[in-house]
């Protein structure tokens, strides 16, 4: 009897252990809903699994890489731990990685890898969501389309390429206005407010109905004259992507592959969210790529849009795109979907700029110092949860690799 009880107990323990293992596996494998992403209600494991498997949330189109891969050799002297200051306090690399919940960090100095690290289960094959980093790729593709002759000028009216916006608040708005987030079209970007325009756009994406997002943009009211005020709008970047799609006459994932992924020698395919099955890419978010391929794009910008001696972007495009603008008589630290860093002349960050995505995604470019840094993050909320200013950290990186 005693042996039978022991055996029975062992069997029950075995079943219980299996059940716990299956429950743990199910938790790790779960991805959040898109509304949870924008509400900021994801637990850590689910968040990391979601950001590294975005193709499970929406239909995607593949951005294909080619046979040629541009090497990123390791620098002889690797970046070790270093200290820097932010808001009067001293931190080091380990502090920043932990407090900012960094899941991947790549530092390139003179085109060589000075530091590469993956956390929370990621590795060199992981494709991580870009969030708004891809906005910079969208604006850069518009630059390429101008050089290729698909778009006549950055000052062309949006309605030249999107006649369906005629009669809307986008009448009289130029491509330049859109790239500067200065169309004058009213927009509320609040991620966590279900009643905001950004969430209405998300609802349209969830519906997966062709044309729904552009129809939403066509119904927006005007807040001011084109070029008179600056207002951050992911909807604006969808319009930019739609302009690009109409101008080049092909999916912009395909154009991204042809103009950037292939000539830049990316090592992996990327994927990009669509607004509907076989529809248009979301120009302001939803692309996922590897850390090194984001780094190669940063090098492309640092090299002024030239690859292997061949110019892909117009002369002066990167400088214009990464410079502050005057909008409505006020200086705005925003270019063409790129954030210039407002730093004094002669300081470490002078002339540097960033592509930025919520939850801690960054491509930092410092042309003067020949440094590119890419960071993936899994911060707990989409906004206002960055414990250490990223500009201070990146300045510390630059000083450490000099």
C-alpha positions as CSV (number, residue, x, y, z in Angstrom):
1,X,0.0,0.0,0.0
2,X,2.8,2.4,1.0
3,X,4.6,1.8,-2.3
4,X,1.4,2.4,-4.2
5,X,0.9,5.7,-2.5
6,X,4.5,6.7,-3.2
7,X,4.1,5.8,-6.8
8,X,0.8,7.6,-7.0
9,X,2.4,10.7,-5.4
10,X,5.3,10.6,-7.9
11,X,2.8,10.4,-10.8
12,X,0.8,13.3,-9.5
13,X,4.1,15.3,-9.0
14,X,5.1,14.4,-12.6
15,X,1.7,15.6,-13.9
16,X,1.9,18.8,-11.8
17,X,5.4,19.5,-13.0
18,X,4.4,19.0,-16.6
19,X,1.4,21.3,-16.1
20,X,3.6,24.0,-14.6
21,X,6.1,23.7,-17.4
22,X,3.3,23.9,-20.0
23,X,1.9,27.0,-18.3
24,X,5.3,28.7,-18.2
25,X,5.9,27.9,-21.9
26,X,2.4,29.3,-22.8
27,X,3.2,32.5,-20.9
28,X,6.5,33.0,-22.6
29,X,5.0,32.2,-26.0
30,X,2.1,34.6,-25.6
31,X,2.1,37.9,-27.6
32,X,0.2,40.9,-26.5
33,X,-2.7,42.4,-28.4
34,X,-1.9,45.6,-30.2
35,X,-4.1,47.5,-27.8
36,X,-2.1,46.2,-24.9
37,X,1.1,47.5,-26.6
38,X,-0.3,51.0,-26.9
39,X,-2.0,50.9,-23.5
40,X,1.4,49.9,-21.9
41,X,-0.1,46.9,-20.1
42,X,2.4,44.2,-21.0
43,X,4.3,42.1,-18.5
44,X,8.0,41.8,-19.3
45,X,8.1,38.3,-20.9
46,X,5.1,39.0,-23.0
47,X,6.5,42.4,-24.1
48,X,9.8,40.9,-25.2
49,X,8.1,38.0,-27.0
50,X,5.7,40.5,-28.8
51,X,8.5,42.9,-29.9
52,X,10.5,40.0,-31.4
53,X,7.5,38.4,-33.1
54,X,5.5,41.2,-34.6
55,X,4.5,39.2,-37.6
56,X,2.0,37.4,-35.3
57,X,0.0,40.7,-34.8
58,X,-0.7,41.8,-38.4
59,X,-0.1,40.6,-41.9
60,X,3.4,41.6,-43.1
61,X,5.4,42.0,-46.3
62,X,9.0,40.8,-46.4
63,X,11.8,43.2,-47.2
64,X,14.2,40.9,-48.9
65,X,18.0,41.0,-48.5
66,X,20.4,39.8,-51.1
67,X,23.4,37.4,-51.4
68,X,26.0,40.2,-50.7
69,X,26.4,41.1,-47.0
70,X,28.3,44.1,-46.0
71,X,30.8,43.0,-43.3
72,X,30.8,44.7,-39.9
73,X,34.3,43.7,-38.6
74,X,35.0,43.8,-34.9
75,X,37.1,46.7,-33.7
76,X,40.4,45.7,-32.1
77,X,39.7,47.7,-29.0
78,X,36.2,46.7,-27.7
79,X,34.1,49.1,-25.5
80,X,34.2,48.1,-21.9
81,X,32.2,49.5,-18.9
82,X,32.4,53.3,-18.7
83,X,31.0,56.1,-16.6
84,X,28.9,59.1,-17.7
85,X,26.8,61.8,-16.1
86,X,23.1,62.6,-16.6
87,X,21.0,65.2,-14.6
88,X,23.8,65.6,-12.1
89,X,24.2,61.9,-11.3
90,X,26.9,59.4,-12.2
91,X,26.0,56.2,-14.1
92,X,27.9,53.4,-15.9
93,X,27.0,51.2,-18.8
94,X,25.5,48.5,-16.6
95,X,23.3,51.0,-14.8
96,X,21.9,52.2,-18.1
97,X,21.4,48.7,-19.6
98,X,19.4,47.7,-16.5
99,X,17.5,50.9,-15.7
100,X,16.5,51.5,-19.4
101,X,15.6,47.8,-19.9
102,X,17.9,47.6,-22.9
103,X,17.4,44.3,-24.9
104,X,20.1,45.0,-27.6
105,X,22.9,47.4,-28.0
106,X,25.3,47.9,-31.0
107,X,28.0,50.5,-31.2
108,X,29.9,51.1,-34.4
109,X,33.0,53.2,-34.6
110,X,34.5,53.9,-38.0
111,X,32.2,51.2,-39.4
112,X,33.5,48.5,-37.0
113,X,31.7,46.9,-34.1
114,X,33.0,48.3,-30.8
115,X,30.2,46.7,-28.7
116,X,27.4,44.3,-29.3
117,X,25.2,42.8,-26.7
118,X,21.8,41.0,-26.6
119,X,19.6,40.6,-23.6
120,X,16.3,39.0,-22.5
121,X,16.6,36.1,-24.9
122,X,17.5,38.1,-28.0
123,X,20.4,37.3,-30.3
124,X,21.9,38.4,-33.6
125,X,19.1,36.7,-35.5
126,X,16.3,38.4,-33.6
127,X,14.1,40.8,-35.6
128,X,13.0,43.5,-33.2
129,X,10.2,46.1,-33.8
130,X,11.3,49.5,-35.0
131,X,8.4,51.5,-33.7
132,X,8.9,55.0,-35.1
133,X,12.5,54.2,-36.3
134,X,11.0,53.2,-39.6
135,X,9.7,56.8,-40.1
136,X,13.3,57.7,-40.9
137,X,13.4,55.0,-43.5
138,X,10.2,56.2,-45.0
139,X,11.5,59.8,-45.4
140,X,14.8,58.5,-46.7
141,X,12.9,56.5,-49.4
142,X,11.2,59.7,-50.4
143,X,14.6,61.2,-50.9
144,X,15.6,58.1,-53.0
145,X,12.4,58.4,-55.0
146,X,13.3,62.1,-55.8
147,X,16.7,61.1,-57.0
148,X,15.2,58.2,-59.0
149,X,12.7,60.6,-60.7
150,X,9.6,59.1,-59.2
151,X,8.9,62.3,-57.2
152,X,9.5,65.6,-58.9
153,X,10.2,67.7,-55.8
154,X,9.8,67.7,-52.1
155,X,7.5,70.7,-52.6
156,X,5.1,68.8,-54.7
157,X,1.5,68.9,-53.3
158,X,0.5,65.7,-51.6
159,X,-2.7,65.6,-53.8
160,X,-0.5,65.2,-56.9
161,X,0.1,61.6,-55.8
162,X,-3.0,61.1,-53.7
163,X,-5.9,62.7,-55.5
164,X,-8.3,61.0,-53.1
165,X,-7.2,63.6,-50.5
166,X,-8.4,66.5,-52.7
167,X,-10.9,68.5,-50.8
168,X,-9.6,67.3,-47.4
169,X,-7.4,69.2,-45.0
170,X,-4.4,67.9,-47.0
171,X,-5.3,70.2,-49.9
172,X,-2.4,72.7,-50.3
173,X,-0.1,70.5,-48.1
174,X,3.3,69.7,-49.6
175,X,5.5,66.6,-49.1
176,X,7.9,68.9,-47.3
177,X,5.1,69.9,-44.8
178,X,4.3,66.2,-44.2
179,X,8.0,65.2,-43.6
180,X,8.3,68.1,-41.1
181,X,5.1,67.1,-39.3
182,X,3.9,70.6,-40.2
183,X,0.8,69.9,-42.4
184,X,-1.5,71.9,-40.2
185,X,-3.9,69.0,-40.1
186,X,-5.2,68.4,-36.6
187,X,-4.0,65.2,-34.8
188,X,-3.8,63.8,-31.3
189,X,-0.9,61.3,-30.9
190,X,-1.7,60.2,-27.3
191,X,-0.9,56.5,-27.4
192,X,-2.8,55.5,-24.2
193,X,-6.0,57.4,-24.9
194,X,-8.5,55.1,-26.8
195,X,-10.2,58.3,-28.1
196,X,-7.1,59.8,-29.7
197,X,-6.5,60.0,-33.4
198,X,-3.5,57.6,-33.0
199,X,-5.8,55.0,-31.5
200,X,-8.4,55.6,-34.2
201,X,-5.7,54.9,-36.7
202,X,-4.8,51.7,-34.8
203,X,-8.5,50.7,-34.8
204,X,-8.5,51.1,-38.6
205,X,-5.4,48.9,-38.8
206,X,-6.9,46.3,-36.6
207,X,-10.0,46.2,-38.9
208,X,-7.6,45.4,-41.8
209,X,-9.9,47.1,-44.3
210,X,-8.2,48.4,-47.5
211,X,-8.1,52.2,-47.6
212,X,-9.5,52.7,-44.1
213,X,-6.5,54.6,-42.7
214,X,-6.3,57.0,-45.7
215,X,-10.1,57.5,-45.4
216,X,-9.5,58.4,-41.7
217,X,-6.8,60.9,-42.7
218,X,-9.1,62.5,-45.2
219,X,-11.7,63.3,-42.6
220,X,-9.4,65.1,-40.2
221,X,-10.0,68.9,-39.6
222,X,-7.5,71.6,-40.1
223,X,-5.7,73.2,-37.1
224,X,-3.7,75.8,-39.0
225,X,-2.2,76.7,-42.4
226,X,0.3,74.3,-43.9
227,X,3.8,75.0,-42.5
228,X,2.4,77.2,-39.6
229,X,2.6,74.7,-36.7
230,X,4.4,71.5,-35.7
231,X,2.5,68.5,-34.4
232,X,3.9,65.0,-34.1
233,X,1.6,62.7,-36.1
234,X,2.0,59.0,-37.0
235,X,-0.9,59.6,-39.4
236,X,1.3,62.0,-41.3
237,X,3.9,59.2,-41.8
238,X,1.2,56.9,-43.2
239,X,0.3,59.7,-45.7
240,X,4.0,59.9,-46.6
241,X,4.1,56.1,-47.2
242,X,1.0,56.4,-49.4
243,X,2.6,59.2,-51.4
244,X,5.7,57.0,-51.9
245,X,3.6,53.9,-52.9
246,X,1.7,55.9,-55.5
247,X,4.9,57.5,-56.8
248,X,7.0,54.4,-57.3
249,X,4.1,52.2,-58.4
250,X,5.1,49.2,-56.2
251,X,4.9,48.1,-52.6
252,X,7.3,50.2,-50.5
253,X,8.7,47.1,-48.9
254,X,9.9,46.2,-52.4
255,X,11.3,49.7,-52.9
256,X,13.0,49.5,-49.5
257,X,14.6,46.2,-50.6
258,X,15.8,47.6,-53.9
259,X,17.1,50.9,-52.8
260,X,18.4,50.1,-49.3
261,X,18.3,46.5,-48.2
262,X,20.2,45.1,-51.3
263,X,22.8,47.9,-51.9
264,X,23.5,48.3,-48.2
265,X,24.3,44.6,-47.9
266,X,21.8,43.8,-45.2
267,X,22.3,40.3,-43.7
268,X,18.6,39.4,-43.0
269,X,15.1,39.9,-44.4
270,X,13.0,42.4,-42.5
271,X,9.2,42.3,-42.2
272,X,6.7,45.2,-42.3
273,X,3.1,45.5,-41.1
274,X,0.4,46.0,-43.6
275,X,-2.9,48.0,-43.2
276,X,-4.8,45.0,-44.7
277,X,-4.0,41.7,-46.3
278,X,-1.8,42.4,-49.4
279,X,-2.3,46.2,-48.6
280,X,0.0,49.1,-47.8
281,X,2.8,49.2,-45.3
282,X,2.4,51.3,-42.2
283,X,4.8,54.1,-43.0
284,X,5.3,55.1,-39.4
285,X,5.8,51.8,-37.6
286,X,5.7,48.1,-37.6
287,X,9.0,47.2,-39.4
288,X,11.2,44.6,-37.7
289,X,14.9,44.0,-38.5
290,X,18.1,42.7,-36.9
291,X,20.3,44.9,-34.8
292,X,23.2,44.9,-37.2
293,X,20.9,45.8,-40.2
294,X,19.6,48.8,-38.2
295,X,23.3,49.6,-37.7
296,X,24.0,49.4,-41.5
297,X,21.1,51.8,-42.1
298,X,22.7,54.2,-39.5
299,X,26.0,53.9,-41.4
300,X,24.2,54.7,-44.6
301,X,22.9,58.0,-43.2
302,X,26.3,58.8,-41.6
303,X,27.9,58.3,-45.1
304,X,25.5,60.9,-46.6
305,X,23.4,58.4,-48.5
306,X,26.3,57.0,-50.5
307,X,27.0,53.2,-50.7
308,X,30.2,51.9,-52.3
309,X,30.7,55.2,-54.1
310,X,27.2,55.3,-55.5
311,X,24.8,58.0,-54.4
312,X,21.3,56.8,-53.5
313,X,20.0,60.0,-51.7
314,X,20.1,63.5,-53.3
315,X,23.1,65.7,-52.5
316,X,22.5,67.4,-49.2
317,X,19.5,65.3,-48.3
318,X,20.8,63.8,-45.1
319,X,22.0,67.2,-43.8
320,X,18.6,68.8,-44.6
321,X,16.7,65.8,-43.2
322,X,18.7,65.8,-39.9
323,X,18.6,69.6,-39.3
324,X,16.3,71.6,-37.1
325,X,13.6,73.6,-38.9
326,X,11.7,76.9,-38.4
327,X,8.0,76.2,-38.3
328,X,5.5,79.0,-37.7
329,X,8.5,81.3,-36.8
330,X,9.7,78.9,-34.1
331,X,12.7,76.5,-34.1
332,X,11.7,72.9,-34.0
333,X,14.3,70.2,-33.3
334,X,12.9,67.9,-36.0
335,X,13.9,67.4,-39.6
336,X,12.3,64.9,-42.1
337,X,11.2,62.3,-39.6
338,X,14.6,62.6,-37.9
339,X,15.4,64.2,-34.5
340,X,18.5,66.5,-34.4
341,X,20.1,66.7,-31.0
342,X,20.1,70.2,-29.7
343,X,23.7,70.4,-28.5
344,X,26.2,73.3,-28.3
345,X,28.9,73.6,-31.0
346,X,32.0,71.7,-29.9
347,X,30.1,69.4,-27.5
348,X,30.2,65.7,-27.9
349,X,26.7,65.5,-29.5
350,X,27.1,68.5,-31.8
351,X,25.8,67.6,-35.2
352,X,24.4,64.3,-34.0
353,X,20.8,63.1,-34.7
354,X,18.5,60.2,-33.9
355,X,15.7,58.0,-35.2
356,X,13.5,57.3,-32.2
357,X,10.8,54.8,-31.4
358,X,8.6,54.4,-28.3
359,X,9.7,51.9,-25.6
360,X,13.3,52.8,-26.1
361,X,14.3,52.2,-29.7
362,X,17.1,54.3,-31.1
363,X,19.5,54.8,-34.0
364,X,22.0,57.4,-32.9
365,X,24.3,58.9,-35.6
366,X,27.3,61.2,-34.9
367,X,28.9,62.0,-38.2
368,X,31.7,64.1,-36.7
369,X,32.8,61.3,-34.4
370,X,32.1,58.5,-36.9
371,X,29.9,56.7,-34.4
372,X,26.5,54.9,-34.9
373,X,24.7,53.3,-32.0
374,X,21.6,51.2,-32.2
375,X,19.5,50.4,-29.1
376,X,16.5,48.2,-28.5
377,X,14.4,48.8,-25.5
378,X,11.5,47.2,-23.5
379,X,10.6,50.1,-21.3
380,X,7.3,49.6,-19.3
381,X,5.3,52.3,-21.0
382,X,5.2,53.9,-24.5
383,X,6.1,57.3,-23.1
384,X,7.7,59.1,-20.1
385,X,9.4,56.0,-18.6
386,X,13.0,56.7,-19.7
387,X,15.0,57.0,-16.4
388,X,18.2,58.3,-18.0
389,X,18.4,60.7,-20.9
390,X,19.6,58.8,-23.9
391,X,21.5,61.7,-25.3
392,X,23.7,61.7,-22.2
393,X,24.3,58.0,-22.5
394,X,25.2,58.2,-26.2
395,X,27.6,61.1,-25.5
396,X,29.2,58.8,-22.9
397,X,29.5,56.1,-25.6
398,X,31.2,58.4,-28.0
399,X,33.7,59.6,-25.4
400,X,34.5,56.0,-24.4
401,X,35.3,54.8,-27.9
402,X,37.4,57.8,-28.9
